[in-house]
Amino acid sequence: MTKTYKGIINHFKNAPDQIQAYFPEFVELVEKYPWQVSVSYIFSKIEYVKRITIYCGIVKLHWCESSLAWKMITEEHMSRGRFKELFKIVFGKDIPKDLLSKLEAGENVRDQIAHGKEWKGSEVRNGLVNTIDFLIEFNEYVYKQAGFKPFGSLKGFKGRAEPLEKSTTRWVLKGMGIPKKNNS
């Protein structure tokens, strides 16, 4: 566990260039703003990447038509549990528990801050270090499973495969449970 904000910055600066490029404001936010700002920033970007990960997996691995897949994914209520469920459906594997535990350490701090509960600076520093580790390892895990890194440039992520027709894509997505009927 790091004892200062500088330790978090150093940890972040040791992350791969793709991670640093995805969070360009991170260092400035940690240096100049209250913890609430940097935690909110990083988790807003993570929530977006959760959608991107599922979308890219659907388009690349299941050849779904991209505009329809994106529409369905953006309409999906992406709770933490639903993200894990969709990841398993789309990629055919669970996210490893040790990887999820790193994300959960950061999410716990995010929840304390977002819901107006008491928190300590040491909890935030530990949560952010674990979150940075999650970002790095999740990028590599998805790359090994599907050949793209969600925290990075997605240019050409799907390759040259021809997508399915929209009507077939609807059936594929319906078979995956997207969108979820109750969306809860």
Secondary structure, DSSP 8 states (H G I E B T S, - for coil): --SSHHHHHHHHHTS-HHHHHHSTTHHHHHHHS-HHHHHHHHHHHHHHHHHHHHHHHHHHHH---HHHHHHHHHHS---HHHHHHHHHHHHSS---HHHHHHHHHHHHHHHHHHTT----HHHHHHHHHHHHHHHHHHHHHHHHHHS--SSS--TTTTTT-----HHHHHHHHHHHT-S-SS--
